[in-house]
Amino acid sequence: MSTSNQTYKELAIPYFKESFDCIDEVMQELQIPYYLIGVSAIALELLKDGIKPGRGTKDIDFAVMISGINEYEKISEALVARGFKKVAAPWTFYSDVFKVAIDVLPFGEIEENYTVNFNDRYTDLHVLGFREVMEEAVQVEIEEKIANIPPLPGMVILKLIAWSDRPEERENDLSDILRIIQHYYTLKWDEIVEQHYDTLVIEPFDQLLISAEVLGRNSRLYLQKSEVISTRILKVLENNVQVATKSAIAKEWARKLDSDIEYAFDLLSAFQKGITHEV
């Protein structure tokens, strides 16, 4: 997969190039695998197909695969030496020059029960799903650089987990999932025709409902990888497909779509139908 004809300017994320160059330099020096995640990764994946970025962001998120806290401290020291400073959360670094924050989220052998312990104060960085999602990472070119990013279904899983951990703080996760649904029909048209043609004959015909169901089917891969992920995701969906007016996800999607809550609820139900679909 390649966006070699795309530019940082088209990505429209302030100081993305400078931040990405810095992270790339540090990780190459330390020989640590790293991944671009979050809204920046979604924007880059959609840009590959000519879809312009949606919401802007001043935060850029990376995931790094490390074995222990000593490796993370080397990353931290290298970023500080390049002008970034630590803030309250030990995984966040801020540049006064670029006016941008980057989150560097560790996973891998450093994990203990799907959390990372930095110190006595910060022991609850949840990284459930990172390992399984990064196993399916794809390479995307932008100018002279290559970014390793999760596929869109993997991003949906990570965002559902993150939102369920702190729903009061992470409403943007639901908006990002909805944005993926809004474009997934076009992005996966060939696949839909070849592998999911049964969704095309459902009445009434609705591209968004088809998109949500197919996205759910493709997200199922990560539930098959981990019982813990499966339990978490299915519980989140179950809690939100009981009653439309009590569904936090449906409420947020209805607000974003400027639609009635019943339609947003149908959209979520279609995603759930897809993720529980047996081939």
N, C-alpha and C positions, 0 to 999 in steps of 0.2 A: 504494500500500500504506500502511495507516495503523494506528497503535496509539493513536489519539487518546484512547481510553477507558482506556488503561493509565497507570500512574503509576511514578515512580521507585522508590517503595516496593515495588511488585510486582516490579520488576527485581531488587531485593535485592542490589545491589552497593553496599557502603559508600562514601558520598561521591561516587557517580557524578554526581549532579546538580551538585555544586559543581565537580568536575573538568571536566565537560562544558561547563558555563556558562563556565568560564575559557577553555577551548580555543576555544569558539565566539566569545567576545568578541575574543580575539587574532586569530583567522583572519578575522573580519569586518573588523577594523581594517586588517589587512594585505592583505585581499582575496586570500587564498590558499585554494584548494580543499582540503578536508580530508575524511577518511573515518574512521568508527569501524570498527575491525577486531578480530580476535581473539575471545576467549570472550565478551566483552561484546556484540559484534555478533551472535554466534550466539544469545545469550540474548534480545536484543531482537527478533530475527527470529522466534524461537520464541514469544516472549511475544505477538506479534501474533496468534497462533492459540490463545492461552490456555494455552500450555505453560509451566509455571513453570521458573525457572532451575535448572540442575543444580549443578555445582560452583561454589563461591564464588571470588572473585578479589580481590586487593588491587592488581592491575595493570590499567590501562586503556590500550589500544593505539589509536593514531591513525596514519593515513598522510597525509602532506601532499605535494601536487604542487608542486614548486618547480623553479626553473631553475638555482640555484647556491647555494653555501655562504653567500653574503651574505644571502640571504633566510632561510636557516635561522638565522643568527646573530640576525636581528631577532626571529624567533620565540622563540629562547632568551632574549634580553634581556627580552622582554615577559612571559614566564613567570616569570623570576626577579623581575621587578618586582612580580609578583602573589603572591610568597611561595614559589614553587617553587625548589628548589636543584638544581644539577647533581650527579650522582654519577659513578662511574667511567666507565660507558658514556656517551658524549656525547649519545646520543639519549634518555636516561632522566632524568626530573625527579621529585623527591620533595618532598612537602609534609609538613612536621612537624605542621601543624595538622590536615590530613585523614588523616594516616598512610596515604597512598596514593602509589603510583608510577605515572607515566604515561610510556609510550614514544611518542615522536613520530618516526615513521620516514619519512624523505624518499624520494621517488621522482620520476621525470620526467626533465627534461633534466640534472639533477644526476648521473644514473646514468652509470657507465662500466663496460661489460661486466657489467651487472646487479649492481654493487656501488656503495656510496657511500663516498667517502674523506673522513673528517672531519679526520684529522691523521695523523702518522706512526705513532701507536700503534694507531689504529682505522681500518683500511682495508678491513674485511671485512664490513660490513653488507650482507647479501645481500637484494636486492629483486626477484629474478626472479619474474615473474608479477604484480607489483603493477599495472603499467600495463594489462595485458590484463584483469585482474579488475575494476579500478576503472571500466573502460569500461562495465561492465554494472551498476554500482552502482544501488541502488534507494533511494528516500526513505521513511523510516519516521518517523512522528510519535510523540513521547512528551511528554505534557503540551503545553507551548507551543513545544517545540523540534522541529526536523527533523534527523534523523541520516541521513547518506548511508552506506549499508553495502553490502558485497558480497553478492550472492545466495549461498545456502548452497552450491551447487556450486563457486562461486568460492572460498569459505572453505575447502572441502575441498582444492582445488588448492594454495592458499597454505600450508595446514597440512602437506600432504604434502611440499612443498618445504622448509619450515622444519624439519620432522622429519628429512628426509634430510640436511640440512646439519649438524645436531647431534643425532643420535638419543639420545646419552647424556644430554642435558639437556632434551629436549622430549617426554617420554612423554605429557604432557597433550594434545599435539596429536592423538595417536591416540585418546585418550578422547573428545575433542571430535568427531572424525570419526564415531566409533561412535555418539555421542549423536544426531548428525544422521541417521544411518541408522535409528536406532530410532524416529524420528518422521516420517521422510520418506514412508512409505506413507500415513499419515493426511493429511499436509500436501498430498500430490500425488495423492490418490485420483481426482479428476476427470480430471486429466491422464493418469494411468495407464490409466483406462478408455478415454479418447478416443485416446491416442497410443501407448500401450505395452501394449495389451490382450494382445499375444502373450505377455507375461510371466505372465499370469494362468492360463495353461493348462499351465504347466510342472509336472510332478509330481516330488516331492511339493510341494503348495502350502505356501508359507512366506512370510509377510509380510516378514520381515527380508531374505530372499534377494531378493524382488522389489524391495524398497526399495533395496537395495545396487545392483542392476543398473540400475534407473532413475536413481539418483543418478549412477552411472557414465556413463550415456548423456548426462545433462545436463551433466556435467563435461567431456565431450568437446569442447564448444565452445572451451574455452581451449587445448586441444591443437591445434585447427585454426587458432588465431590465431598460434601461435608454434612453430616447429620446435624451438627450445631447450626450451620448456616440455614439448612432446611427448616429446622425448628423455629429459628428466629423469624425468617421471612414469612413462613406460612402463618405464624402467630400474628405478625403485623397485619397481614392481609385479612386474616379472619376477623381481627378486631375492627377492621374498617369496612367490611362488607356485610355487616349485620343490618344496620339501619342507616339509610342515606343521610338523614339529618344529624346523625351522631358520628359520621365518618369524617375525621379530621382531614384525611387526604382528599376526599370528595369535595369538602368545603373549600379547600385551597385551590383545587383544580377548577371548580366552578367559578371562583373569583377571577382566576387568571384567564379562563376562557370566556368570561362574561356570559355564562350559560346557566341554566337551572341546575340544581344540585343532582337531580335524577340522572341527567346526561353524564355528568362527571362520575357519578356512582356507577353507571353502566360501563364507563371507560375503565374504571378500576376493576370492576367485575370481569371484564374481558381480559385484562392483564392476569388476574388470578386464574381464570379459566385456562389461559395459555400456560401458566407456570405449573399447573397441575395436570397438563395434558399428557396422556400416555401415548407414545408413538406406537 
